[in-house]
Amino acid sequence: MTSEIPVQDVSGCACGEHDAQVPELDVRAVPHAIRHATVFGALSAIRVGGALDLVAPHDPKPLLAQIADRENGAIDVEYLVPGPEAWTLRLTRSR
């Protein structure tokens, strides 16, 4: 007698919370020396079509140039809040 074992796709954490909301990374409290590395690490976890809202203490143009260079144009940028006290940008992985 054989019984079938149901198989589920568990490629993610499967909690269901991550699909409905865009995670926010507020780097204002992250030490400047590791701030860019923190953003690069977070971006590496974003799948195609996914996004990350970045909150920064200033317009992060140097960081955006580094992201464009490292990601070969795979990250689209949309300014949600253009300062002056905090800048919020949506970074979306397009490919």
N, C-alpha and C positions, 0 to 999 in steps of 0.2 A: 504494500500500500504506500503510495507516494502522496505527500502533501506539498502544496506550493507555498513558498514563502514570499509574501508581498515585498516588492523592492521599491524603494522610494529614492528619488534623486536628492541627495544630501550634499550637493556641491557647495552650498553656502551653509550658514549656521541654521537655517530653516526656522528661525523664530518668527519671521513675518514682519517684524518691526521695521526692518531696513528698507523695505520696498516702497513704503508710502512717504517717507520723508527724506529730505536732503540733509545729510549731516553737516554740522557747523563746526569749524575749527577756528577758535578765537586765539590768535597767536600773540595778543597784546601782553599776556603774562609769561610767554615763553622767552627765555633769555636770548638776546640778539645773536649770540654766537652760534646757537643751534636752531634759530627760527627757520631759515630756508630749508635745512635738512628735515625739519619736522614736517614742513609742507610737502616736500618731495616724497617722504614716506607715506603721508596720508594719500597723496595723489596716486601712488602705486597701488593702493587698495581699491581705487575707483574703476569699475568695469565700464565698458563701452556703453554709452547712453546714460551713465550715472553722473552725478554731480556732487560737488562739495562747496559749501558756502564758507568763504574765507573772511575772517574779520581781522583787520590790520590797523595799526595805529596811524598809518599814513598811506598815501597812494603807493602801492607796491610795484611800481614800474620796473625797478631792477630785478625783482623776483619774477615778474611776468616775462621779462626778456630771457631769464634763465630757464623758465618753464618752456617757453617756445623753442629754445635751443635744444633742451634735453628731450622734449616730447615730440619734436619734429612737426609741430602744428596740430597735434592730436587733442589739444585742450583749447576749448572755446571759452572766452572770458566775457562776462556780462557784469557791469557795475550795477549793483542793487542800491547801495547807499554810498554816494561819493563824498564822504567826509562831512564836516571837517574834523570831528573828534574821533570817529571811527569810520573806516572804509569797509564795506561789505561787497564782496565779489563772488559771483557764482562761476565756478570752474567746472566745465562739463567735458567729459571725455567723448570725443566724436569718433574715434577709431582706435 
